[in-house]
Amino acid sequence: MVATVLPELTGLSREAQQLVLYADALTRSASKIEDEFWEHKITELTNRLLTQEAAKTLAALFQLLDEHACYEHLEILGSMVEGIAESYTDHFQDQDYDSLLICIPFTAWTRFQLPHGPIEPALHQALHQLMHSQLLASDTDLYLHPELVNFEQLPQSFSQTRLYLLSFLQKLRQQKNAKVTLNTHEHDLHLLADVRFILGVVSVKRGAAVFQWQSTRESPLAVLERLQHQWPEQAQKVLHSLFTGCEVHYGLPNAFYAANRLADLFLRPLIIKAAVTWLEQAAQIAPNELVAVIAACGHDQVEEYRVGFSHQDDENKIIYGCIWSLLSQQEADNSSDEFIDAPAEIAELLSNLGVTEIRLLPGIYLPEYCEDCDSPHFPTSAGELVHPELPDEVNLDPLVLH
């Protein structure tokens, strides 16, 4: 296979240029020994960058590769840098340990206020026990941060991912002055659907299994699929009181980035379902009375799809809207294996929810926002992106149960 020709790299730092060249060499490698050589080079350099707070360096690198459609290099570096940032190997008390930043995602929608903040100690302990009995391999040490967090509190860079991992590891080892400081955030009180996360770290002796599907005589895939099937029911039994009044998908705990991506996938259709259901219940507008307009938005390429909802009596007044974000540019590239026909999926979902008037606007629109409140604008049938305006009698604030 012929690797993609690299773009001009002069705009990148020396370290970023070197990472790209290592990844390029890896795409052309013809042996396992050479693969391991270049992977080791990438790992060494990435570990140095993670200790230098090199968020901008890595962000500029990925942006350049994305802009020039260097998908082979993006896949290699993206996968490796993620894996390096969320894992750590060190020596502690005469033993080498592997540690992994993990994430438990809960995708929820509700008419009420979504839960947030500290978890009751009894629930936290019960979840800890559930993780050991249902998911983790034997001889694993686990620390779970005792708080539900939202997207804003997650690591915002690879360097920050590593910092979270190390701070959790200090708490696990009960080291003096161990402190966990997450990103600050504003309570997302008006969201009908979102993801909540519990973060933590798992530590094992070097080379030992972390998850049960790694330590079995059965097919690892069979064990993984069984756990994916069983986990939601088991987690619901333990954590249902956390999510009173919510419809929840209990995602299988896993490595930080993998679990995060799965949460994004579950969230996209849930946001649309929550919007249609809430408009019916709170605004007394039946799905078959709605007009849903879908527009691709972005700058030079499609970055997201916005769905504007209006009543059939006044199609140019948007009463609500939601966003279907693209998780990668490959999703919008119909020549890619990862291509998703998002407008078709959105339309099918809306139709299944009872919406009969669904329209797709041609072209790409700039993703406009309100200058006063920063809320996104949504498309009308006339092809304008406007500020949503709910009827005056509708109270946007969800009821508080938590």
C-alpha positions in Angstrom: 0.0 0.0 0.0 1.4 3.4 -0.9 1.3 5.9 2.0 -0.2 9.4 1.6 2.3 12.0 0.5 3.0 14.3 3.5 2.2 18.0 3.3 4.7 20.8 4.1 5.6 20.6 7.8 7.4 23.9 8.3 4.5 25.3 10.4 4.9 22.7 13.1 7.4 22.6 16.0 10.5 20.4 15.6 9.0 17.7 17.9 5.7 17.6 16.0 7.6 17.3 12.7 9.5 14.4 14.1 6.4 12.6 15.3 4.9 12.9 11.8 8.1 11.6 10.2 8.1 8.6 12.6 4.4 7.9 11.8 5.2 8.2 8.1 8.0 5.7 8.4 5.6 3.3 10.3 3.1 3.4 7.4 5.9 2.2 5.1 7.4 -0.4 7.5 7.5 -3.9 6.1 8.3 -6.0 9.2 7.3 -6.4 12.8 10.8 -5.5 14.0 10.7 -2.2 12.1 7.2 -1.5 13.3 8.3 -1.9 16.9 11.3 0.4 16.3 9.1 3.3 15.0 6.4 2.7 17.7 9.1 2.9 20.3 10.3 6.2 18.9 6.8 7.6 18.8 6.2 6.5 22.4 9.4 8.0 23.7 8.8 11.4 22.0 5.1 11.5 23.0 6.0 10.8 26.7 8.4 13.7 26.6 5.7 16.0 25.1 3.1 14.9 27.7 5.4 16.1 30.5 5.9 19.5 28.7 2.2 20.5 28.6 2.5 20.3 24.8 -1.3 20.5 24.1 -0.9 23.1 21.4 1.9 21.2 19.7 -0.1 18.0 19.4 -3.3 19.9 18.5 -1.5 21.7 15.6 -0.1 18.4 14.4 -3.5 16.7 14.2 -5.2 19.7 12.6 -2.6 19.7 9.8 -2.9 16.0 9.1 -6.7 16.3 9.1 -6.7 19.3 6.8 -4.6 17.4 4.3 -6.5 14.1 4.6 -3.5 12.2 5.9 -5.8 9.6 7.4 -3.2 6.8 7.7 -0.9 9.1 9.8 -3.9 10.4 11.8 -5.0 6.9 12.6 -1.5 5.8 13.7 -0.7 8.9 15.7 -4.2 9.3 17.1 -4.4 5.8 18.4 -0.8 5.8 19.8 -1.0 9.2 21.5 -4.3 8.4 23.0 -3.0 5.1 24.3 0.2 6.7 25.7 -1.7 9.5 27.4 -4.2 7.3 29.2 -1.7 4.7 30.4 1.4 4.8 32.6 4.1 2.3 33.7 6.2 3.0 36.8 8.0 1.3 39.6 6.3 1.4 43.1 7.3 -0.5 46.2 9.8 -2.8 44.4 7.3 -3.7 41.7 6.6 -2.5 38.2 2.9 -1.5 37.5 0.8 -0.7 34.5 -2.0 1.9 35.2 -4.9 2.8 33.0 -7.2 5.8 33.1 -10.8 4.4 32.8 -14.1 6.0 32.2 -17.7 4.8 33.1 -20.1 6.7 30.8 -23.9 7.2 31.5 -25.9 8.6 28.6 -29.1 10.1 29.9 -32.1 12.1 29.0 -34.8 13.5 31.1 -37.5 16.2 31.6 -35.9 16.9 34.9 -32.5 18.2 35.8 -29.6 15.8 35.0 -27.7 14.6 38.0 -24.2 16.0 38.8 -21.7 16.3 41.6 -20.7 14.0 44.5 -21.8 10.4 44.8 -23.1 9.1 48.1 -20.4 6.9 49.8 -22.7 3.8 49.9 -23.3 4.0 46.1 -19.7 4.7 45.4 -18.6 1.6 47.4 -21.3 -0.5 45.7 -20.0 0.6 42.3 -16.5 -0.2 43.4 -17.5 -3.7 44.3 -19.5 -4.2 41.1 -16.4 -3.2 39.0 -14.3 -5.9 40.8 -17.0 -8.6 40.6 -18.3 -8.0 37.1 -15.6 -6.4 35.0 -12.1 -6.3 36.3 -9.6 -9.1 36.3 -8.3 -10.5 39.6 -5.5 -8.7 41.5 -6.4 -5.2 40.2 -6.3 -2.1 42.3 -9.0 0.4 41.6 -9.7 4.1 42.4 -12.9 5.7 41.4 -13.3 9.5 41.7 -16.4 9.9 43.9 -18.2 12.4 41.6 -20.3 12.5 38.5 -18.6 14.7 35.9 -19.7 16.2 32.6 -17.9 16.8 29.3 -16.5 20.2 30.5 -14.7 18.5 33.4 -13.0 15.8 31.2 -9.4 16.3 30.2 -9.2 18.8 27.3 -5.8 17.7 26.0 -3.5 14.7 26.0 -1.3 16.3 28.6 -4.2 16.8 30.8 -5.3 13.2 30.4 -1.9 12.1 31.7 -2.3 14.6 34.6 -5.7 13.2 35.6 -4.2 9.6 35.5 -1.3 10.5 37.7 -3.5 12.4 40.2 -5.9 9.4 40.5 -2.9 7.1 40.8 -1.6 9.1 43.8 -5.1 8.8 45.4 -5.1 5.0 44.8 -1.7 4.7 46.5 -2.8 7.0 49.3 0.2 9.2 48.9 0.6 12.3 51.0 -0.7 15.5 49.5 -2.5 13.6 46.8 -5.1 15.9 45.3 -7.5 15.6 42.4 -8.4 18.8 40.6 -10.8 18.6 37.7 -11.7 21.3 35.2 -14.2 23.8 36.4 -17.6 23.9 34.8 -21.0 25.5 34.8 -24.0 23.3 35.6 -25.7 22.5 32.3 -29.2 22.9 33.8 -31.0 23.3 30.5 -29.7 20.2 28.8 -32.3 17.5 28.2 -29.8 14.8 27.2 -26.1 14.5 28.0 -23.4 12.2 29.3 -22.2 11.8 32.8 -19.0 10.1 33.6 -17.2 8.5 36.5 -13.4 8.5 36.1 -10.8 6.4 37.8 -7.6 4.4 37.5 -6.9 0.7 37.4 -3.4 -0.5 38.3 -2.0 -4.0 37.9 1.4 -5.6 38.1 3.3 -5.1 34.8 1.9 -7.3 32.1 -1.1 -8.6 34.1 -4.7 -8.5 32.8 -6.9 -5.4 33.5 -10.3 -6.7 32.3 -11.9 -10.1 32.6 -11.9 -10.7 28.9 -8.1 -10.7 29.0 -7.9 -13.5 31.6 -10.1 -16.3 30.4 -9.9 -19.5 28.5 -13.0 -18.6 26.6 -13.0 -16.5 23.5 -12.2 -12.9 24.6 -14.8 -11.6 22.2 -17.5 -13.9 23.7 -16.6 -12.6 27.2 -16.6 -9.0 26.1 -20.0 -9.4 24.4 -21.5 -11.1 27.5 -20.2 -8.3 29.7 -21.7 -5.6 27.3 -25.0 -7.4 27.6 -24.9 -7.9 31.4 -23.4 -4.6 32.6 -26.4 -2.3 32.0 -28.7 -4.4 34.1 -26.1 -4.8 36.9 -25.2 -1.1 36.9 -28.9 -0.1 36.9 -29.5 -2.2 40.0 -26.7 -0.4 41.8 -27.0 3.2 40.5 -30.7 3.7 39.6 -31.2 6.2 42.5 -28.5 8.4 40.9 -30.6 8.8 37.8 -34.2 9.1 39.1 -36.5 10.4 36.3 -33.9 9.7 33.6 -33.8 7.2 30.7 -30.2 6.0 30.9 -27.8 3.9 28.8 -25.2 2.4 31.2 -22.0 2.2 29.1 -19.5 -0.5 29.7 -16.4 0.9 31.6 -13.3 0.9 29.5 -10.2 2.9 28.7 -10.8 6.6 28.8 -10.9 7.5 25.0 -12.7 4.3 23.9 -15.5 4.8 26.4 -15.8 8.4 25.6 -16.3 7.7 21.9 -19.0 5.2 22.6 -20.8 7.7 24.8 -20.7 10.2 21.9 -22.3 7.7 19.6 -25.1 7.0 22.0 -25.6 10.6 22.8 -26.3 11.8 19.2 -29.6 10.0 18.7 -30.6 10.5 22.3 -30.4 14.3 21.9 -32.9 14.1 19.1 -35.2 11.7 20.9 -35.1 14.0 24.0 -36.0 17.1 21.9 -39.0 15.5 20.2 -40.3 14.0 23.4 -39.8 17.1 25.5 -41.5 19.3 22.9 -44.5 17.0 23.0 -44.7 16.9 26.8 -43.6 20.4 27.8 -44.7 22.5 24.8 -47.8 20.3 23.9 -46.6 20.0 20.3 -47.2 16.5 18.9 -44.5 15.1 16.7 -46.7 15.1 13.6 -47.2 18.9 14.1 -43.5 19.6 13.9 -41.3 20.6 10.9 -37.7 19.4 11.3 -35.1 21.0 9.1 -31.6 19.5 8.8 -28.6 21.6 7.7 -24.9 20.7 7.3 -22.7 23.2 9.1 -19.0 23.9 9.1 -16.4 26.2 7.7 -14.4 24.5 4.9 -16.1 21.1 5.4 -19.0 19.6 7.3 -18.4 19.6 11.0 -21.9 19.0 12.3 -25.5 18.8 11.4 -28.1 21.1 13.0 -31.7 20.3 13.3 -34.2 23.1 13.7 -37.8 22.4 14.9 -40.7 24.6 14.1 -44.5 24.3 14.3 -46.3 23.6 11.0 -48.3 26.8 11.5 -45.1 29.0 11.5 -42.2 27.2 9.8 -39.9 30.2 10.0 -40.0 30.4 13.8 -37.6 27.9 15.3 -38.8 26.8 18.7 -36.0 24.4 19.5 -32.9 22.8 18.0 -30.3 20.2 18.5 -26.8 19.3 17.1 -25.5 16.0 15.6 -21.7 16.4 15.9 -19.3 14.5 13.6 -16.8 12.6 15.5 -14.2 12.6 12.7 -14.0 13.9 9.1 -14.0 10.3 7.9 -17.7 10.2 8.9 -18.4 12.8 6.2 -16.2 11.3 3.5 -18.2 8.9 1.4 -15.0 7.2 0.2 -14.1 6.2 3.8 -14.9 3.0 5.6 -16.1 5.2 8.5 -18.6 7.2 6.3 -22.0 7.7 7.9 -25.0 9.1 6.0 -25.9 11.3 8.9 -28.8 13.2 7.3 -30.4 9.8 6.4 -29.9 8.5 10.0 -31.3 11.7 11.5 -34.3 11.6 9.1 -35.0 7.9 9.9 -34.8 8.6 13.6 -37.2 11.6 13.3 -39.6 9.5 11.3 -39.6 6.7 13.9 -40.4 9.4 16.5 -43.5 10.5 14.6 -42.2 13.6 12.8 -43.6 13.6 9.3 -42.3 16.9 7.9 -38.5 16.5 7.5 -36.4 18.6 5.2 -32.7 18.6 4.2 -31.2 21.9 3.1 -28.5 21.7 0.3 -25.0 23.0 0.8 -23.0 23.9 3.9 -23.9 26.7 6.3 -21.6 28.6 8.7 -22.2 27.4 12.3 -23.7 30.7 13.6 -24.1 31.5 17.3 -26.0 34.2 19.2 -23.7 37.2 20.0 -25.4 37.8 23.3 -25.9 34.3 24.8 -23.7 32.1 22.6 -26.5 29.6 21.9 -26.4 28.0 18.4 -28.7 29.1 15.7 -30.8 26.5 13.8 -32.1 26.2 10.3 -35.6 27.2 9.0 -37.2 25.8 5.9 -36.2 29.1 4.1 -32.6 28.3 4.6 -31.8 30.7 7.4 -30.1 29.9 10.7 -32.0 31.7 13.5 -32.2 31.9 17.2 -34.7 29.4 18.7 -37.6 31.0 20.6 -39.9 28.8 22.7 -43.5 29.8 23.3 -43.7 32.1 26.3 -45.8 29.6 28.4 -43.1 26.9 28.2 -40.7 26.8 31.2 -37.2 25.7 29.9 -35.9 24.9 33.3 -36.1 21.2 34.1 -37.7 20.1 37.4 -35.1 19.2 40.1 -35.2 15.7 41.4 -31.5 15.2 42.3 
